[in-house]
């Protein structure tokens, strides 16, 4: 990350694929919301602006999962609240 910063990069875009542990688990991501917050803090401390792509629900999500995802999207610390996109995965049936 230090090499990117020295090279003039200042904005990073990445896909979290969920801001709740339930959605992350359903997407089989292998990391937790706590780890996402730690990564975000690490990058921001080095001067990066974060752009996040986020999946709010999966086909198996409940209404409570949707509410939790939306609330987490609002509190996730980012510069100017930048989300690249917010996806809702619905059941195809």
N, C-alpha and C positions, 0 to 999 in steps of 0.2 A: 504494500500500500504506500509505503514511503516513496518508492520509485515512481509510482503513478503520480503522486503529489508533486514530486520534483520535476516530472515531465510535463506538468501543466494541466493534468486532469483534475477536475474539481467536482464533477457530477457522476455519480454511479447509479445505475438502474439495475435492480435485481428483482426477481420474482420470489416473494415469500411463500406463495401458494397457500396462504392461510395465516390468520392472526389469532387463532385459537388452537389449543393443543388438539382438540377433537378433529378439526379440519385438517391440521397437519398430519395427524395420525391416519386419517382416512386417505389422504393423498400419499401416504407412505414416504414422508419427507426425511425422517430420521433426525430431526431437530425440534426444539421446543420454542414456544413464544419467548421464554426467558432468554434463550440463546439469540433470538432475533433482536431483542432489545439490547443485549450486550454487544452484538455486532454493530447495530445502529449507533450506539454510544461510541464505540471504538472508532468508527469511520468519521463521525461528526467531530470528535476530538481532534482528528487529523485534518479537519477543514473541508471534508467532502460534503456535498449536498446530495441527499438521498432521494431517488425517485423509486417508488415501490409499485410493483404489480401484485395484486392481492386477489385470492379466491375467497369469496365470502362464505359460500356454502357448497356442499356436495349433494349428490342425489339422496344421500342418507341423512342429511342434516334435519334437525327439528327446528321449530320456530325459535326455541330458546337459543339454539346454535346461531341462527341468523342474527338475533338481537346481540348476542355476545360478540359476534364478528363485527357488526356495525359499530358497537361501542369501542372495541379494540382499535378499529380503524380510526376512530376519532381521537383516541388518546396516544396512538403510536407517534413518538416524537420525530417529526420530520420538518425540514425547512419549508415554510410556506404550505404545509400540509399537502405535499406533492404526491399524488397517486397517478401512475401512468394509466392504469385501468383497474376496475374492480369487477371480477367475474363471478357470476352466479351459475354454478353447474346444476342443471335440473335433470330429473329423471326423464329418460326418453320414452317411457311407457305412458 
